[in-house]
Amino acid sequence: MRRRYFIYLSFKGTDFHGWQIQPNGSSVQEELENALGVLLQEKVAVSGAGRTDAGVHAKFMIAHFEADKNIVIDKFIYNLNNFLCSSISIISLREVKLDFHARFDALNRTYHYIISPQKNPFEFDLAHQYKQQINIDLMNSAAKSLLGKKDFSCFSKSKTQTYTNDCEVLKAEWTKRGDLFVFEIKANRFLRNMVRAIVGTLLEVNEGKRSAESIPELIESKNRSNAGVSVPAKGLFLVDIEYPLTGFI
């Protein structure tokens, strides 16, 4: 009997060329497919909830795969983690309906962008080191203009294969957590490079290069060249994905 499983995992993206399989570079998807293939003794295709770029991390990622075998979950997770490299960790496994899709059935996703205001060797691969004084209130004032359903073309890489650039942003907020500054953004979907371009633009607001009140006009322009430079990938984390409960078994 064919079964579909959601696999919950985390990974450090530093050594990968992104989630998706690349012709000339390592990817999380390829590592996972190879390990599953060894365990299940068949060719396994894995579909992820999103396609994170090179260097982007995930504290919480979901993908799905199918198998004919009845999997003993705890034992399977233990064995799979032994096959995978140290940069990927399997958290859990859950059976879902055969038509439930990790990418297309996701309701929303949440990302964090991490900024370290000082040089920290333990955060070097996991945060953007930004030495300027940070005005959270000012950037949060600008971030309010991101909320709602809008065309976010100004924050997207050009020539991407998307049917629309409309996204609905449900949350966009900066907070201070210990010594770090964290930007949390939640939306029903994200465009390629969108979060990093948004953060780069908000940092320009912080630096006085543009006003918080200019963000609606920027979004209306739909022009990527009007927005800020994208910040480094190493500070970006996928942290949550939500689904309707109806797809789980």
Buried (B, 14 or more C-beta within 10 A) or exposed (E): EEBBBBBBBBBBBBBBBBBBBBEEEBBBBBBBBBBBBEBBEEEBEBBBBBBBBBBBBBBBBBBBBBBEEEBEEEEBBEBBBEBBBEBBBBBEBBBBEEEBBBBEBBEBBBBBBBBBBEEEEEBEBBBBBBEEEBBBEBBBBBBEBBBEEBBBBBBBBEEEEEEEBBBBBBEBBBEEEEEBBBBBBBBBBBBBBBBBBBBBBBBBBBBEEBEBEBBEEBBEEBEBEBBBEBBBBBBBBBBBBEBEEEBEE
